[in-house]
Each structure stands twice: as structure tokens, then as C-alpha cells.
Amino acid sequence: MYLNSKKGFTLIELLVVISIISLLSSIVLTTLNGAKAKARDAVRKSDMLQIKMALDLYYNDHGSYPLAYGWSWGGVSTATSCGANGTTSGSDAYIQGLAPYLPVLPVDPGPQINCSGYLYSSDGANYKLLDHGTPESAPTVGQKFYDPVRALYTTQSDHYWMLCSGEPACGTW
């Protein structure tokens, strides 16, 4: 009988197991990141359609869309540097007057970088709603949320999602 018998794993066996676990973990994390981006896109589309519905209800009651001089930024973490308050509810909300139709305005679900968030502009007769700075994806040509005005933007912080009331807002702003 051997008194010096050792039980356990060798260093090579441990390194092989650790490398396999690391490889599987990286594959799972990569897959999850893609799923998270798609989920944020779904939330983004839903939020923008919800705002559009509130704007349409406002238009039906008032005969015009809420005015916005320039662009109103919504829900940005760096609001002061973007020239916005980032407020999502009440009389100071980034789309003023929508409180009865949409009590709390949504914010972009993605990372809040480079003044990212929802933007709204309107002259009363038309409006344009953008989502600025969504680095994980951008709508492609033919999608409802595609913005032809900003189609050539290529930097990470310049991807845009768009909804608008119609021409001239869709094609020129």
C-alpha cells in the first residue's frame, strides 16, 4: 500500500478546464450583449410610438402640435451641456403640454453619452421626433424609424431614429 498517493488535478488539467470555462463565458456574454441591444431597440421603438400617439391626441384636441423652438432634448444625463433640462414630467418636460396625454415622457434606454436622448422639434404644423446617440444600432433604409436627412452620419454618437408628422418635417429638418 502506498502512503504517498495523491488525489487531485494536475496543473494542466486545471488550465484546460479554466480555458474552456473562459471560452464558454465569452460566447455567452457576446450573445447576451446582442440580445440587450435588440431589447433596447424594441423599447426605443415603443417609446417613440407612445410619444407619437400622445402628439396625435394633442393635435386632435388643439389643432396643432406642441411648439418647440429649436430642439428640445429629453432625458439626457449631460443635459446642461446639451442645452436641455432633461425633465420628463410636468410643465418643464422636454415636450411641453403632453402631461395630460403622457404623464411621464420616456428616456432613451441606451447608454447616456454625448448628449444622447430623445429630441423633439415642432413648428406647430409639423413635428420631428429623433433619438440621438444610440451607438448599438441604427435603423436601415426602408424602416419606419429611418431618418433620410441624417443617413450619412457615421460617428458613433450620430445614429438617429426618427418619427415625424410628414413632409416637410421628415425630409428636411
ABEGO torsion letter per residue (X at the ends): XBAABBBEBBAAAAAAAAAAAAAAAAAAAAAAAAAAAAAAAAAAAAAAAAAAAAAAAAAAAAGBBBBBBEBBBBGBAAAAAAGBAGBABEAABABBGAAAABABBBBBABBBBGGBEBBBBBAGABBBBBBBGBAABBBBBGBAABBAAAAABABAAABBBBBBAEOAAAAAX
